[in-house]
Amino acid sequence: MVLEKVKAILAGQFDVEEDTITPETNIADDLGADSLDVVDMLMSLEDEFDVEIPDEEIEKMQTVGDVVTYIEENM
């Protein structure tokens, strides 16, 4: 459920097919996200899931799976 919502948000933001996003998808390498993209993405995710993602956690999130795990553990 969380993964599906995250995939939908990322697909819209990075203009990629939702089906191409997996938990192993690297946010920077595979989606081409720069630091501004990451901030936009996190704001969208925080709004959608009503969680706050601290800066020190952002640095640890390399893959879509990392993001999903954090959200699931902090909802």
CYANA upper distance limits for C-alpha pairs under 8 A (distance plus 0.5 A):
  1 MET  CA      5 LYS  CA      6.95
  2 VAL  CA      6 VAL  CA      6.62
  2 VAL  CA     68 VAL  CA      6.85
  2 VAL  CA     71 ILE  CA      8.22
  2 VAL  CA     72 GLU  CA      7.65
  3 LEU  CA      7 LYS  CA      6.50
  3 LEU  CA     23 PRO  CA      8.24
  3 LEU  CA     65 GLY  CA      8.36
  3 LEU  CA     68 VAL  CA      6.43
  4 GLU  CA      8 ALA  CA      6.72
  5 LYS  CA      9 ILE  CA      6.78
  6 VAL  CA     10 LEU  CA      6.62
  6 VAL  CA     45 LEU  CA      7.77
  6 VAL  CA     64 VAL  CA      8.34
  6 VAL  CA     68 VAL  CA      7.69
  7 LYS  CA     11 ALA  CA      6.38
  7 LYS  CA     18 GLU  CA      6.27
  7 LYS  CA     21 ILE  CA      6.72
  7 LYS  CA     22 THR  CA      8.33
  8 ALA  CA     12 GLY  CA      6.78
  8 ALA  CA     18 GLU  CA      6.57
  9 ILE  CA     13 GLN  CA      6.68
  9 ILE  CA     41 MET  CA      8.29
  9 ILE  CA     44 SER  CA      7.98
  9 ILE  CA     45 LEU  CA      8.14
 10 LEU  CA     14 PHE  CA      6.31
 10 LEU  CA     15 ASP  CA      8.33
 10 LEU  CA     16 VAL  CA      8.32
 10 LEU  CA     18 GLU  CA      8.26
 10 LEU  CA     41 MET  CA      7.68
 11 ALA  CA     15 ASP  CA      5.89
 11 ALA  CA     16 VAL  CA      5.34
 11 ALA  CA     17 GLU  CA      6.26
 11 ALA  CA     18 GLU  CA      5.61
 11 ALA  CA     21 ILE  CA      8.16
 12 GLY  CA     16 VAL  CA      7.51
 13 GLN  CA     41 MET  CA      7.79
 14 PHE  CA     31 LEU  CA      7.04
 14 PHE  CA     32 GLY  CA      8.45
 14 PHE  CA     33 ALA  CA      8.29
 16 VAL  CA     20 THR  CA      7.75
 16 VAL  CA     31 LEU  CA      8.43
 17 GLU  CA     21 ILE  CA      7.82
 21 ILE  CA     25 THR  CA      6.37
 21 ILE  CA     64 VAL  CA      8.32
 22 THR  CA     64 VAL  CA      7.33
 22 THR  CA     65 GLY  CA      8.07
 23 PRO  CA     63 THR  CA      7.04
 23 PRO  CA     64 VAL  CA      5.32
 23 PRO  CA     65 GLY  CA      4.48
 23 PRO  CA     66 ASP  CA      8.14
 23 PRO  CA     68 VAL  CA      8.41
 24 GLU  CA     63 THR  CA      6.26
 24 GLU  CA     64 VAL  CA      6.79
 24 GLU  CA     65 GLY  CA      6.59
 25 THR  CA     30 ASP  CA      6.59
 25 THR  CA     31 LEU  CA      8.20
 25 THR  CA     63 THR  CA      5.88
 25 THR  CA     64 VAL  CA      6.13
 25 THR  CA     65 GLY  CA      8.12
 26 ASN  CA     30 ASP  CA      5.60
 26 ASN  CA     31 LEU  CA      7.32
 26 ASN  CA     62 GLN  CA      6.24
 26 ASN  CA     63 THR  CA      4.80
 26 ASN  CA     64 VAL  CA      7.02
 27 ILE  CA     31 LEU  CA      5.70
 27 ILE  CA     32 GLY  CA      7.30
 27 ILE  CA     33 ALA  CA      6.52
 27 ILE  CA     62 GLN  CA      6.46
 27 ILE  CA     63 THR  CA      5.92
 27 ILE  CA     64 VAL  CA      7.00
 28 ALA  CA     32 GLY  CA      5.38
 28 ALA  CA     33 ALA  CA      5.04
 28 ALA  CA     34 ASP  CA      7.02
 28 ALA  CA     62 GLN  CA      7.82
 29 ASP  CA     33 ALA  CA      7.85
 33 ALA  CA     37 ASP  CA      5.76
 33 ALA  CA     38 VAL  CA      6.70
 34 ASP  CA     38 VAL  CA      6.79
 35 SER  CA     39 VAL  CA      6.86
 36 LEU  CA     40 ASP  CA      6.83
 37 ASP  CA     41 MET  CA      6.53
 38 VAL  CA     42 LEU  CA      6.55
 39 VAL  CA     43 MET  CA      6.69
 40 ASP  CA     44 SER  CA      6.81
 41 MET  CA     45 LEU  CA      6.71
 42 LEU  CA     46 GLU  CA      6.43
 42 LEU  CA     53 ILE  CA      7.86
 43 MET  CA     47 ASP  CA      6.70
 44 SER  CA     48 GLU  CA      6.61
 45 LEU  CA     49 PHE  CA      6.45
 45 LEU  CA     50 ASP  CA      8.30
 45 LEU  CA     51 VAL  CA      8.32
 46 GLU  CA     50 ASP  CA      5.70
 46 GLU  CA     51 VAL  CA      5.42
 46 GLU  CA     52 GLU  CA      6.22
 46 GLU  CA     53 ILE  CA      7.48
 47 ASP  CA     51 VAL  CA      7.76
 49 PHE  CA     71 ILE  CA      7.90
 49 PHE  CA     75 MET  CA      7.50
 50 ASP  CA     75 MET  CA      7.76
 51 VAL  CA     71 ILE  CA      7.61
 51 VAL  CA     74 ASN  CA      7.24
 51 VAL  CA     75 MET  CA      6.63
 53 ILE  CA     57 GLU  CA      6.95
 53 ILE  CA     58 ILE  CA      7.30
 54 PRO  CA     58 ILE  CA      7.02
 55 ASP  CA     59 GLU  CA      7.23
 56 GLU  CA     60 LYS  CA      7.63
 57 GLU  CA     61 MET  CA      7.19
 60 LYS  CA     66 ASP  CA      8.31
 61 MET  CA     66 ASP  CA      5.69
 61 MET  CA     67 VAL  CA      6.47
 62 GLN  CA     66 ASP  CA      6.95
 62 GLN  CA     67 VAL  CA      8.47
 63 THR  CA     67 VAL  CA      7.20
 64 VAL  CA     68 VAL  CA      6.77
 65 GLY  CA     69 THR  CA      6.54
 66 ASP  CA     70 TYR  CA      6.74
 67 VAL  CA     71 ILE  CA      6.76
 68 VAL  CA     72 GLU  CA      6.59
 69 THR  CA     73 GLU  CA      6.64
 70 TYR  CA     74 ASN  CA      6.66
 71 ILE  CA     75 MET  CA      6.33
